[in-house]
Amino acid sequence: MSQVEKKAGLLRRTSSSKKPLKEKVVLMYDEIFAKEDPAKNNPRFWDELFLMKVNLEYLESKLESVDGEEVQRIQDNINSLFHHCVQTLAEEHQIKVVNALQTLCALFRGVHQKNKSATGFDIINMLMGFDKAEQRMKVWLRCINIIAVWVCSSCLSACFNRQIKVMDDGFILFCFFSTWSDNK
């Protein structure tokens, strides 16, 4: 039986006669970076995405690799990704919350790396779109506030690994968003 190695979202068989397989989450990221709305053919797309472990490396590199023309072509999908991440933060399902936080971290890092010289308006437009920025920013800040309160209260009594993971991701996202640096 051939060994399977994992690298940047690809599952490769050691035999060269087989086509490399991709992780399902990587295939879903590729759908986001296609022109068409990924939820059009699969109404449960966003629920499924946040139930899968995030591939930070692949998502960040995908964001960094898109050029200006491609960004315009997929901007609605990136806006939708941001929107669904924020919506998921308000859910009770901890795995989905952790994955949404990690996706937001990758989204912010990738957009920032791509647009280091861009204005804040360009970044806001790429993440959430000007037409819905005020509405989405209110929801985003409400979720960040809830997470910050939860993190502060949980710091005193964290007893489950999942709680600690949410706290870590929430703190990293908060630091990154406030300083545009992940301080690693």
Order of alpha helices (4+ residues) and beta strands (2+ residues): beta-beta-beta-alpha-alpha-alpha-alpha-alpha-alpha-alpha-alpha
